[in-house]
Structure formats: structure tokens, C-alpha cells
Amino acid sequence: MTHSIGIIGTGNISSAYLKIARELGLFRVAAITDLDPARAQAQASAHGSRAATLDELLADPEIVAVVNLTPPAAHAAMSLAVLNAGKHVYSEKPLAITREDGQAILAAAQARGLRVGCAPDTFLGAGLQTAREVLDAGRIGRPVAATAFMLGGGPEGWHPDPDFFYQPGAGPLFDMGPYYLTALVNLLGGVTRVGGSAVRAHAERVIGSGARQGQKVPVQTPTHVTAQLTFDGKEMESGPVATFIASFDVQASEVPRIEIYGTAGTLSLPDPNTFGGPLRVRAAGSDAWETIELTRPFQDNARGIGLADMLEAIDSGAPHRASGELAYHVLDVMQTTLDSAEAGRTLDVQSRTTRPAALSARPAWLPARMV
């Protein structure tokens, strides 16, 4: 069944959703809206859709789900508006920038019998789903620990308007953390405890390109965050632990993106902000890494497959994978990390989640031509 959806927001990421809509043929973009009507019209014209006002989009009875691509600070208000209009919502990450707003979104959806989906869906790509297969097959034994590193120098060198990256609800943790934390939860399960530390290297950042080059941006959120994570281990013999670092203060690094350490080997994962590889394993006693062939679909940029999975789940009644509950748990883990850093002690994570079901090599919604 082909569903009609709407898109709110026409930033760069909107093109990825419009592309996957064409490729999969499972949903069509019936309307696009933006605060800038000219931008909405340009995207609509380029992709065979129509531009609309927000009110027109939300009132359209043909549209069953809406993709929320607004800036993070607006995610909660817009997702609630979509749900109040009686439509399912799929949001870009993070679900919200406060626990209270995240809870309000989930409560509104439950009250109305609607679905909430949320990016990132990169964990459904070929790289991380093949990693899930390798892990579940016991190739590295029982997972004991993991490391995850998102290290960079910050976006002000290339982004012409980087202000929002340095506001509360952003920074490296909220901006990039969802990719890494969602990948870890997909592999290891929910997080039960966090010990966090956080620092801010500079009070201001200098814009390095564009019309505002040379202007200073105030930094109002931590820019280097470390989290010691304990996982619940319900699906394993004991809960693994992980060290996660997210930073806009690192000018150069040679650490891996994510590694999982097991009793029988190590699994080296690709960048969780991508869909492909490389994926490598090194067995205990071996002196060489083995590159693992990717056995799952979607090696290239396929942002929007989480939405496709949600729409299919609406029809079948099954749970969807890139769910609001998963996204809320990641939000809770991030906020607990900052709370722990401020309190100077380890804190329990109040929300609970389980690993989403693995995506098969041929999902029911994957067209035969793409297998």
C-alpha cells in the first residue's frame, strides 16, 4: 500500500527523504511546507510534489504521516501539532531536547492511537545490521565492553550559521550522540546507568566561512562529553559497559568509531552516521582483521527507511524499529549524562528499552527490484 505523507522543513536532509520515496515507491510525498514558501515550492517542483502551508498540510485527509524536519528546538511543538491533527509523525533526531517534551510526544501518540518514529535510522543500514548479525551469531563471544568516539573540531569552520550547535539541546552530544547511542542500543540493549563528565573548551567560537565569517558565537553547552554506560544485559549473561565520547574540541584523532569487545574477539564497526561499511572482526588469537561482507540491504544513503518500516508496521500492526520509545531512551541517556556530569556522580537511567528486532535481509516492504 502506498501511503501519502507530508514533509515539514526543506533543509538539506529533506532531499534524502524525497529520494528514498522515489526509490522505494512505498510512500509518496503529497505536500511539502517550510517557513520559507519559496524553498517549499522549489523542493516540491523538483520532486513532483506540491507546496502547501502548514495548516493545509495538516488538514489534508489524504496524508497519513508527516516527517518533521524542523530544527531540534522545534521538534516537540511540531510533532505535537502533527499528532493533534490525527497523523502519525516521524521526526528527525533528537526526538526532543527535554525529557518532558519527549514524554509529551509519546503520551499524545498513545492517547490517539498513533505512531511516533524518529531518526536516526542508520542502524537499519547494511553495516550496522550486518554487525548485529555477526554479534548475535556469537562471532566474538559474549559482549563485555565497547568504545564509541565522535571526535571533531566543531562545525563553525564550514557551517555558515553554526549558532544552534552551541545552544542547550545541541552540542556534540545531542547533535551526533543519537547516531552512536542508537547503534549501541541496537547492538547491546538498553542503558541502565550513566557516569558522565562534560567540559566547555571555549566561551566563544569563530565562524570560519560564509557571510558571517569572523563573527563570534557564544557557547552555552558542553563541547566535550564523556559517558560511562552500563547496559541492562537482559539478552546476555551480564550487562556490557561502554565508554562514549562526543566532542567538538578534538582537532585530530586516530581512534575507531565503535568497537565491541567480546570474550572471543573484537568487532570494529563503521561510522554510525552512514549506512555501509567497513565492518571487521578479529578473533581471539588471530593476528589479522577479517573484513565482513555486508549481508543486508541499504549500503548507500537511505535516510527514510525507518519511515518506510514504520508505515509498513502501521499496516501490519507490528512494532516499528526506529520508534519513539527508542528515541526517547536515547534522549534520556543523553540528558542523564549531562545530569551526571553536573551532579558529579553516577546516575540511573529511568527509561527502559529493548533492542529493536533485527531487519531481515529482505524486509517485507523492500521492492524485489532492490534485493
NORKACOR-V141592 format. One record per backbone hydrogen bond with DSSP energy under -0.5 kcal/mol. NH is the residue of the N-H (numbers start at 0). CO is the residue of the C=O. Records with the same first field share a line. If there is no record, write none. Layout:
# NORKACOR-V141592
NH->CO  CO
This chain:
# NORKACOR-V141592
2->0  25
3->61
4->27
5->64
6->30
7->66
8->6  32
13->10
14->10  11
15->11  12
16->12
17->13
18->14
19->15
20->16
21->17
22->18
23->19
24->20
27->2
29->4  27
30->4
31->49
32->6
36->34
38->35
39->35
40->36
41->37
42->38
43->39
44->40
45->41
46->42
47->44
48->43
51->31
56->52
57->53
58->54
59->55  56
60->58
62->59
63->3
64->3
65->87
66->5
67->65  89
68->7  66
73->70
74->70  71
77->73
78->74
79->75
80->76
81->77
82->78
83->79
84->80  81
85->82
86->81
87->63
88->114
89->65
90->116
91->67
101->97
102->98
103->99
104->100
105->101
106->102
107->103
108->104
109->105
110->106
111->107
112->108  109
113->108
116->88
117->321
118->90
123->120
124->121
125->297
126->274
128->124
129->125
130->126
131->127
132->128
133->129
134->130
135->131
136->132
137->134
138->133
140->137
143->260
144->260
145->240
146->258
147->242
148->256
149->244
150->148
151->246
156->153
157->154
158->154
161->158
164->161
165->161  162
166->163
169->166
170->164
173->169
174->170
175->171
176->171  172
178->175
179->175
180->176
181->177
182->178
183->179
184->180
185->181
186->182
187->183
188->184
189->352
191->229
192->229
193->346
194->227
195->193
196->225
198->223
204->216
206->204  214
207->155
212->209
213->206
214->211
216->204
218->202
219->165  217
222->198
223->198
224->245
225->196
226->243
227->194
228->226  241
229->192
230->239
231->189
235->232
240->143
241->228
242->145
243->226  241
244->147
245->224
246->149
247->222
249->151
250->248
257->268
258->146
259->266
260->144
261->259  264
262->141
263->139
264->139  261
265->281
266->259
267->265  279
268->257  266
273->270
279->267
280->289
281->265
283->263
285->282
289->280
290->288
291->278
304->301
307->303
308->304
309->305
310->306
311->307
312->308
313->309
314->310
315->311
316->312
322->320
323->115
326->322
327->323
328->324
329->325
330->326
331->327
332->328
333->329
334->330
335->331
336->332
337->333
338->334
339->335
340->336
341->337
342->338
343->339
344->339
346->193
348->191
349->347
362->359
365->362
366->364
369->366
370->367
